[in-house]
């Protein structure tokens, strides 16, 4: 984490909070009325191979005794239409701006992994987590929709975990390491801009792209 990257994180996070706080407050009220408490979901993630923190998001899943693990088709019936919209628009990740201010994560970087995956693949994540994890990043932008399509075909938690380990972890890591080798402030700004464009991209275009990925996933 260079001084320039940290300065960008702080300035952008404060700007986004100043602009988006009415939306975040409105989402809190909407979720409270429509879904009840808790509004937020805190999940253990790793910022380095040895340091864990609580990642904060809007809750987008019905409470259950086993909330851990990657989200696949096995959890589809626990997600309401409102929660699904928050996930697709990535509005559920707005509270992570607080994690950015605290220094747990950056705006741009690899997605912070769950502790048991870091334990399972220590050498891989020792390299990936040389970059501060982020809200968005190269792997998020290039692979996230494909990952969702792959995992949507899984009907049990064990299948989701097995497929995620076999087909997602190493692919995302390769993209994260490409970012690590090429990262600059300008690259971060470009990825932030691309993320913003993806959020406002017309729904029809997103849906067509998602359907294409589901067909590819089903054929493999």
C-alpha angles and dihedrals in degrees: 000000000000124000090249092052092047091048090051091049094051096044095045094044092051091046092049092048090050091051100038105037093101089054092047091048090049091050090051090054093044093049092046091054098038102035107015127218141011097048094183132052119210118198132181112248135163125246092178130009088269106028123078128187140177112266110207124212138154107270109258101172136061111261114263137170091253109042095153127099136054118313113250139151089290089073098043094104090057094061120084124211091258092049091047089054091052091051095048093047090042089230087131088072097058093098088062087079083081089057088052092052090049091051095242091123141003128235089250127035142081115321108264107258128226114259096246092056090052088051091048096048105028097157093049095049092042085068099037093049093055079090118065107251116250147200090244135010148149094290091046093053097041103037111020097090091046090049090053090050092050095048094043088073092060116099102186135046092241091052091049091052093046094049092044091054094045102040109020116032099064094039092054091045091056090054091045090053091049088055090047092054094047105031119139134152088259091053090051091051090049092051092046089052092048090051091052091050091051090054093054095038111126113270094235092057092049091048093050091049091048092050090051091054092047090054090049092048093048092051094054 
